[in-house]
């Protein structure tokens, strides 16, 4: 049984409790700072930050079940396939990470709220500027139309696992084009899966499915030890 009250943590020099001790809603811990240190520890353990409000302590989640996209099971709709054949935007990796992150935050806010608050922005930008440690780094996938950024997404690599965090688009379907490019790159570079974290209708259309948290954590334990690269 999950705990009714998640563990409180403080600062950034702490160990997360095991995900199996999460609350029924998947909350593993409350509090702490969002820094490169805590982010590396979290993603290696199958945990991610998801703030409820900026004036509340940080929530750290490991939901059960977990929503995964198997890289060889990507489903592309007919309409998206036409876009990919005709005139897709140019895809680049890691050339505008801060801008992608901020665009994702603004896109969510325009839609009536955002989970990407200032703590998330600071923590992920700092992680992006640091050299990779413990096999963890962050990446952006960008859709460009000339010199204009028209869509994209960002996520966290933990060894051969990749956790997608957020997506935005200005040009219709540009975010989806970036997602397809990411999955193709992950598959080509030997990654194991794309962690979509929690179920959404949009990602369901791409073929993502729920798996038990225990299965996800076992697969993550294998994947995070592998040395693969998304870029370079």
Rosetta blueprint (number, residue, H / E / L):
1 X L
2 X L
3 X L
4 X L
5 X L
6 X L
7 X E
8 X E
9 X E
10 X L
11 X L
12 X L
13 X L
14 X L
15 X L
16 X L
17 X L
18 X L
19 X H
20 X H
21 X H
22 X L
23 X L
24 X L
25 X L
26 X L
27 X E
28 X E
29 X E
30 X E
31 X E
32 X L
33 X L
34 X L
35 X L
36 X H
37 X H
38 X H
39 X H
40 X H
41 X H
42 X H
43 X H
44 X H
45 X L
46 X L
47 X L
48 X E
49 X E
50 X L
51 X L
52 X L
53 X L
54 X L
55 X L
56 X L
57 X L
58 X L
59 X E
60 X E
61 X E
62 X L
63 X L
64 X L
65 X L
66 X E
67 X E
68 X E
69 X E
70 X L
71 X H
72 X H
73 X H
74 X L
75 X L
76 X L
77 X L
78 X H
79 X H
80 X H
81 X H
82 X H
83 X H
84 X H
85 X H
86 X H
87 X L
88 X L
89 X L
90 X E
91 X E
92 X E
93 X E
94 X L
95 X L
96 X L
97 X H
98 X H
99 X H
100 X H
101 X H
102 X H
103 X H
104 X H
105 X H
106 X H
107 X H
108 X H
109 X H
110 X H
111 X L
112 X L
113 X L
114 X L
115 X L
116 X L
117 X L
118 X H
119 X H
120 X H
121 X H
122 X H
123 X H
124 X H
125 X H
126 X H
127 X H
128 X H
129 X H
130 X L
131 X L
132 X L
133 X E
134 X L
135 X L
136 X E
137 X E
138 X E
139 X E
140 X E
141 X E
142 X E
143 X E
144 X E
145 X E
146 X L
147 X L
148 X E
149 X E
150 X E
151 X E
152 X E
153 X E
154 X E
155 X E
156 X E
157 X E
158 X E
159 X L
160 X L
161 X E
162 X E
163 X E
164 X E
165 X E
166 X E
167 X E
168 X E
169 X E
170 X L
171 X L
172 X L
173 X L
174 X H
175 X H
176 X H
177 X H
178 X H
179 X H
180 X H
181 X H
182 X H
183 X H
184 X H
185 X H
186 X H
187 X H
188 X H
189 X L
190 X L
191 X L
192 X L
193 X E
194 X E
195 X E
196 X E
197 X E
198 X L
199 X L
200 X L
201 X H
202 X H
203 X H
204 X H
205 X H
206 X L
207 X L
208 X L
209 X E
210 X E
211 X E
212 X L
213 X H
214 X H
215 X H
216 X H
217 X H
218 X H
219 X H
220 X H
221 X H
222 X H
223 X H
224 X L
225 X L
226 X L
227 X L
228 X L
229 X L
230 X L
231 X L
232 X L
